[in-house]
Each structure stands twice: as structure tokens, then as C-alpha cells.
Amino acid sequence: MSAARNHEPVVIAGGGIGGLAAALGLAIQGFHAVVLEQAREFAEIGAGIQLAPNAWHALDALSVDERVKEQAVFIERLLMMDAVSGETVIDVPVGERFRERFGNPYAVTHRADIHGALLDGCRARGDRIELRTDSRVTGFEIESNGVAVELADGTRVTGAALVGADGWSSAVRQAIVGDGEPPVSGHMCYRAVLDVADMPEDLRWAAASLWAGPSTHIVHYPLRGWKLFNLVATVVSETAGSGHNEEASPEEVLPLFAASCEKPLSILVPKTFRRWMLRFREPVDNWSRGPVTLLGDAAHLMLQYAAQGAAMALEDAVCLAVAIGDHDGDFAAAFQSYQRARLVRASRVQLSASLLGLLYHARGVARLVRNDMYAGWSGDGQYDAFDWVYQPPDYVRRLRSGGHL
Ligand SMILES: Cc1cc2nc3c(=O)[nH]c(=O)nc-3n(C[C@H](O)[C@H](O)[C@H](O)COP(=O)(O)OP(=O)(O)OC[C@H]3O[C@@H](n4cnc5c(N)ncnc54)[C@H](O)[C@@H]3O)c2cc1C
């Protein structure tokens, strides 16, 4: 293996999907990185995730797509039903024709599987990537030749540059944007993973399925070779704001979905749910200061309604690696170029996710208008609408083709 292109490492705060993908992208480009993760071990929460074609393009560029595909379920449709009437509002086939159009499938998988594939990819590049746990980043100082990163235990890690991939409550972001904790959005969700035996038989669909109800929606899809089903039930609630990542009982959850018809209600069978407070940020026009930048949720925290947060973190990682390669270690210049390439696209997804919430949660006449708007929506028109997000951006194509186009 040839020597790394940088003497001092790129320090990455956070070992989630975004941070690990960034380390892998840098290693592919010949750079040395240190990942600092606050937790005792590198891990993801036990829930599902949808991966649209653009997420697969990025995984492909990072050479971990085959490994993630081993455990993924390749669904056949994206469905949206009206939770009140039960009627189908949107039905997008994502079979062969979709794959041909976008060059990759739409699939669903367990978060641990995608995170595990990235982690193994990083471990296999142990000569270029150092992984450290129990390392909570609390701040940094920009120095003449790089960055000194401060950890909670008082130690300092020096590097040529710092990437804040430290998620929704990013410490690195506070020194760059300084906008405090992201506000609670007024939306919260209840998450659960069901054994297939607990999933009503007539709802075991090969689809990412969404039941849109007044101020609520329910999402479900199969996981891990159809052994499990992921369930996320979301409400817009004035009481949202407390009890994040705590247990919630069916007595708390079921009344919130009382306006739904029998079918979606029949999925709310878990004996216990995990309550999740949803937060989001409005887009900002700067993520960088000198040799320090942000990536993933730290840069553009969004509601999950477009199922694109992780996809954006993966694309960020690929773009960052390409920019650093192009600028050959001039990190400040690379981060400006990365930000220029990513800001509008990621912000568009961030804003689109909030708008989708209005669509999903429509009530009264707005609900009827929504259903009418999508009646008969089919054929190429559906795929045209997804083109801007599902086709790979240039930097993803470049890393996929080994840096050449
Ligand atoms: C209910 C729900 C469903 C979703 N569904 C989808 C989906 O279907 N498809 C999709 O693409 N996206 C989805 N998302 C979004 C996706 O989960 C996130 O956008 C993605 O995980 C962001 O990755 P990240 O690496 O930027 O941040 P994170 O996953 O938050 O990782 C940040 C890491 O940094 C660590 N860390 C935090 N602070 C520090 C610190 N100070 N020092 C060191 N380490 C630190 C954390 O422990 C963590 O490991 C969903 C989100 C939610 C809430």
C-alpha cells in the first residue's frame, strides 16, 4: 500500500453512517483519517432504513454496495394510502423498469447492516483509517497548520482538518454556525420492529408503504429476508418535546391514530414502541470555516419524510472525498468546493422533506385535494419527478469510475 497523501490525518467527529462513509471515501482517495466516536462502540439503532437509488450510487462509489445488498429487501412498489378511506393514492412501481431508469434499485434494510458494512469497509482499510471510541468531541481550535480537536476527557487530537459528522446535536456545528440545539419540530414518531408473524398477513407487502392520515402517518416495510417488518408511526402533536428515545405503551399510541381505518390500525400491534422526538433545521448557507466542515445531519438535519437523510450523508461523504482529492490536501479550498457542490442539493431535499409532511398529514378538504392531485399519476411522469434526486451527481459518478469520467 502506498503512503497516505496527507501527513496529519483528517479528523472526523462521529462514527455514524456519514462519518464512516467519509473515512472510507478519504481512504479510497489516498488520505488518512481518524474517526472519533463518542459511544463505547460503533453501532446503529435497531431499526430499518429505506435506500433510494442515489444512496446505492454512493454506496457503490464507496465499494460497499454488494455487502449491503446481501441483507437488503428489494421492494416492488412505493405506496401511499389514505389512512382514513384505505384507498391507494400513490403507487410507484420500482421493479426492473425503475432500476433501468435510475441504474440502481430502491431497497430497504436494517440500519445495522449498512452501518456494519461501512465499519467493515473502514476496518479493511486499517492502514488509512483509525477508529476510536469513547472519544466525545467538545470543541476545536484552528491552528496555523491544521486543527486541534478537544475531547471530553481533556485530551487533544491534532489533524490537518476536521469534519463534523456528529449528527443532529453537533458540537462542531456550534463553532461554525452557532445556532444551538435544533428545535423540536412538533412531530414525533413511535418506532418498532415486528417479527413477520406479528405482521397482519394481508399487509405483508413488498413495498415501502405509507398510510397518510390527518396529522399522522404510518410507514412499514419488510427487513432482513422478510423475517422482520419496520414500523414508524408519526404524529404532529402539541405535546411533542419530551421523552425522546423512551418506551411508549400502546395505550399512548393507539388513540393518536383513531382517525385511521381498520387496516393501518391492525399494524399497531407492538406491545411497546420507542418514542422519538423529531427535530429539524432550516437550511443555512455555510457549513465550513477554514479546514473545518460539516457533513450529514450536522450540516442539514431534516425530517425523515423523504427517506433521504442517510442518502444525503453518503453523497456528502463521496463529494467531500472527491473535493479533497482534487485539491490535493488544501482542505480549506476543498471544503469550499464541497460546500458549493452540495449545498443546494442537500437543502432542496431538506425543504422537500418538510413539504412532504404537509402532504402526508393533510386533513379535511386539503386531504381530498391531495388525493385528487395524485389520481392517475403513473408512467414516466412519476419517474421524471424523481430524476433530480435519484440520478447520481457528477462527483458520485467520478468516485465510482475511479476518479475519471
Ligand atoms: C425515524 C427516522 C427514519 C429515517 N429513515 C430514513 C430513511 O429511510 N432513509 C434515509 O436515507 N434516512 C433516514 N433517516 C435519516 C437518517 O437516519 C440520518 O439522516 C442519518 O443517520 C444521518 O447520519 P449521520 O452520520 O449524519 O448522523 P448520525 O447517524 O446521528 O451519527 C452521528 C454519530 O456521531 C456521534 N456523535 C455525536 N456527537 C458526537 C461528539 N460530540 N463527538 C463524537 N461523536 C459524536 C454519534 O454517537 C453518532 O454515532 C431517518 C431518520 C429518522 C429519525
The ligand as an SDF file (V2000), in Angstrom:
LIG
                    3D

 53 58  0  0  0  0  0  0  0  0999 V2000
  -37.4600    7.8880   12.1350 C   0  0  0  0  0  0  0  0  0  0  0  0
  -36.3780    8.1280   11.1290 C   0  0  0  0  0  0  0  0  0  0  0  0
  -36.3880    7.4330    9.9350 C   0  0  0  0  0  0  0  0  0  0  0  0
  -35.4070    7.6860    8.9640 C   0  0  0  0  0  0  0  0  0  0  0  0
  -35.4590    6.9920    7.7800 N   0  0  0  0  0  0  0  0  0  0  0  0
  -34.5260    7.2390    6.8240 C   0  0  0  0  0  0  0  0  0  0  0  0
  -34.5760    6.5130    5.5830 C   0  0  0  0  0  0  0  0  0  0  0  0
  -35.4710    5.6730    5.3730 O   0  0  0  0  0  0  0  0  0  0  0  0
  -33.6240    6.7820    4.6340 N   0  0  0  0  0  0  0  0  0  0  0  0
  -32.6280    7.7190    4.8490 C   0  0  0  0  0  0  0  0  0  0  0  0
  -31.7780    7.9190    3.9490 O   0  0  0  0  0  0  0  0  0  0  0  0
  -32.5590    8.4020    6.0240 N   0  0  0  0  0  0  0  0  0  0  0  0
  -33.4750    8.1870    7.0070 C   0  0  0  0  0  0  0  0  0  0  0  0
  -33.4050    8.8650    8.2030 N   0  0  0  0  0  0  0  0  0  0  0  0
  -32.3350    9.8580    8.4050 C   0  0  0  0  0  0  0  0  0  0  0  0
  -31.0040    9.1940    8.8070 C   0  0  0  0  0  0  0  0  0  0  0  0
  -31.1950    8.3390    9.8930 O   0  0  0  0  0  0  0  0  0  0  0  0
  -29.9840   10.2560    9.1830 C   0  0  0  0  0  0  0  0  0  0  0  0
  -30.0320   11.3300    8.2740 O   0  0  0  0  0  0  0  0  0  0  0  0
  -28.5690    9.6610    9.1680 C   0  0  0  0  0  0  0  0  0  0  0  0
  -28.4750    8.5990   10.0910 O   0  0  0  0  0  0  0  0  0  0  0  0
  -27.5430   10.7430    9.4910 C   0  0  0  0  0  0  0  0  0  0  0  0
  -26.2760   10.1530    9.6260 O   0  0  0  0  0  0  0  0  0  0  0  0
  -25.1030   10.9900   10.3180 P   0  0  0  0  0  0  0  0  0  0  0  0
  -23.9140   10.0920   10.2890 O   0  0  0  0  0  0  0  0  0  0  0  0
  -25.0140   12.3380    9.7260 O   0  0  0  0  0  0  0  0  0  0  0  0
  -25.5860   11.2300   11.8160 O   0  0  0  0  0  0  0  0  0  0  0  0
  -25.8370   10.1680   12.9700 P   0  0  0  0  0  0  0  0  0  0  0  0
  -26.4170    8.9070   12.4560 O   0  0  0  0  0  0  0  0  0  0  0  0
  -26.5960   10.8850   14.0420 O   0  0  0  0  0  0  0  0  0  0  0  0
  -24.3880    9.8250   13.5310 O   0  0  0  0  0  0  0  0  0  0  0  0
  -23.6780   10.7390   14.3180 C   0  0  0  0  0  0  0  0  0  0  0  0
  -22.6280    9.9590   15.1110 C   0  0  0  0  0  0  0  0  0  0  0  0
  -21.8230   10.8970   15.8030 O   0  0  0  0  0  0  0  0  0  0  0  0
  -21.7090   10.5210   17.1600 C   0  0  0  0  0  0  0  0  0  0  0  0
  -21.5070   11.7600   17.9100 N   0  0  0  0  0  0  0  0  0  0  0  0
  -22.4370   12.6990   18.2240 C   0  0  0  0  0  0  0  0  0  0  0  0
  -21.8740   13.7190   18.8730 N   0  0  0  0  0  0  0  0  0  0  0  0
  -20.5540   13.4290   18.9820 C   0  0  0  0  0  0  0  0  0  0  0  0
  -19.4470   14.1120   19.5350 C   0  0  0  0  0  0  0  0  0  0  0  0
  -19.5800   15.3020   20.1200 N   0  0  0  0  0  0  0  0  0  0  0  0
  -18.2150   13.5230   19.4500 N   0  0  0  0  0  0  0  0  0  0  0  0
  -18.0600   12.2980   18.8510 C   0  0  0  0  0  0  0  0  0  0  0  0
  -19.0910   11.6070   18.3200 N   0  0  0  0  0  0  0  0  0  0  0  0
  -20.3120   12.1820   18.3640 C   0  0  0  0  0  0  0  0  0  0  0  0
  -22.9910    9.7830   17.4630 C   0  0  0  0  0  0  0  0  0  0  0  0
  -22.8450    8.9120   18.5820 O   0  0  0  0  0  0  0  0  0  0  0  0
  -23.2300    9.0430   16.1570 C   0  0  0  0  0  0  0  0  0  0  0  0
  -22.5640    7.8080   16.1250 O   0  0  0  0  0  0  0  0  0  0  0  0
  -34.3850    8.6430    9.2070 C   0  0  0  0  0  0  0  0  0  0  0  0
  -34.3600    9.3320   10.4150 C   0  0  0  0  0  0  0  0  0  0  0  0
  -35.3360    9.0800   11.3770 C   0  0  0  0  0  0  0  0  0  0  0  0
  -35.3050    9.8450   12.6680 C   0  0  0  0  0  0  0  0  0  0  0  0
  1  2  1  0
  2  3  1  0
  2 52  2  0
  3  4  2  0
  4  5  1  0
  4 50  1  0
  5  6  2  0
  6  7  1  0
  6 13  1  0
  7  8  2  0
  7  9  1  0
  9 10  1  0
 10 11  2  0
 10 12  1  0
 12 13  2  0
 13 14  1  0
 14 15  1  0
 14 50  1  0
 15 16  1  0
 16 17  1  0
 16 18  1  0
 18 19  1  0
 18 20  1  0
 20 21  1  0
 20 22  1  0
 22 23  1  0
 23 24  1  0
 24 25  2  0
 24 26  1  0
 24 27  1  0
 27 28  1  0
 28 29  2  0
 28 30  1  0
 28 31  1  0
 31 32  1  0
 32 33  1  0
 33 34  1  0
 33 48  1  0
 34 35  1  0
 35 36  1  0
 35 46  1  0
 36 37  1  0
 36 45  1  0
 37 38  2  0
 38 39  1  0
 39 40  1  0
 39 45  2  0
 40 41  1  0
 40 42  2  0
 42 43  1  0
 43 44  2  0
 44 45  1  0
 46 47  1  0
 46 48  1  0
 48 49  1  0
 50 51  2  0
 51 52  1  0
 52 53  1  0
M  END
$$$$
